[in-house]
Amino acid sequence: MSYVDGFVVGVPVDKKEVYREHAAKAAAIFKEHGATRVVEAWGDDVPSGKVNDFKTAVHAKSNEVVVFSWVEYPNKAVRNAAVEKVMSDPRMKELGAMPFDGQRMIIGGFETILDR
């Protein structure tokens, strides 16, 4: 089964296109190093919860939209090797600063247990 890295972050509304361009360039690098799919999803229907929600989880500000992203790999070994290569790829530094506050990003690696 595949392995997935998941990300949730708050991105300023006025930086949508900057974010998309940054993500597209990074996606090409991730795919070159082993990712099979990179998805960036701009929040469109992200309700507030009674106890917790995406906005609260990333401490989204009133001018921010929640972005939900994932990167798929064939397996965890490919992911581990790919992440190492991506982080040492000089093109990642050339992308410059991320157009969001990375300290509020939620990230995790997930083993796929169902894919239909």
JOFEN-V768946 format. One record per residue. N is the residue number from 0. PSI is psi in degrees with one decimal (NA if undefined). Layout:
N_PSI ; N_PSI
//
This chain:
0_157.2 ; 1_169.4 ; 2_140.9 ; 3_132.8 ; 4_127.7 ; 5_147.5 ; 6_141.7 ; 7_132.6 ; 8_153.4 ; 9_127.8 ; 10_132.1 ; 11_135.3 ; 12_-41.9 ; 13_1.4 ; 14_17.7 ; 15_-50.9 ; 16_-37.9 ; 17_-44.1 ; 18_-47.8 ; 19_-43.3 ; 20_-44.3 ; 21_-46.4 ; 22_-38.9 ; 23_-42.1 ; 24_-42.9 ; 25_-38.7 ; 26_-40.8 ; 27_-38.6 ; 28_-44.3 ; 29_-43.2 ; 30_-36.7 ; 31_-30.9 ; 32_8.3 ; 33_-14.1 ; 34_143.5 ; 35_-19.9 ; 36_140.4 ; 37_125.3 ; 38_132.2 ; 39_120.4 ; 40_116.8 ; 41_125.3 ; 42_129.0 ; 43_-35.0 ; 44_77.6 ; 45_90.2 ; 46_155.8 ; 47_139.0 ; 48_170.4 ; 49_-31.4 ; 50_-46.2 ; 51_161.1 ; 52_175.6 ; 53_-42.6 ; 54_-44.1 ; 55_-39.7 ; 56_-36.2 ; 57_8.0 ; 58_45.2 ; 59_135.7 ; 60_167.6 ; 61_-22.7 ; 62_16.0 ; 63_150.8 ; 64_143.9 ; 65_130.7 ; 66_130.6 ; 67_122.4 ; 68_155.2 ; 69_153.9 ; 70_126.6 ; 71_144.6 ; 72_159.0 ; 73_-34.7 ; 74_174.7 ; 75_-35.2 ; 76_-43.0 ; 77_-41.7 ; 78_-47.7 ; 79_-43.6 ; 80_-41.5 ; 81_-45.2 ; 82_-42.0 ; 83_-45.4 ; 84_-43.0 ; 85_-45.5 ; 86_-24.2 ; 87_-0.6 ; 88_121.1 ; 89_-22.3 ; 90_-26.1 ; 91_-40.2 ; 92_-34.1 ; 93_-21.3 ; 94_-21.5 ; 95_-165.4 ; 96_144.2 ; 97_143.8 ; 98_39.2 ; 99_169.7 ; 100_101.0 ; 101_-18.6 ; 102_-20.6 ; 103_5.8 ; 104_138.1 ; 105_132.1 ; 106_146.0 ; 107_155.1 ; 108_139.7 ; 109_132.4 ; 110_127.2 ; 111_129.0 ; 112_-10.5 ; 113_132.5 ; 114_105.7 ; 115_NA
//
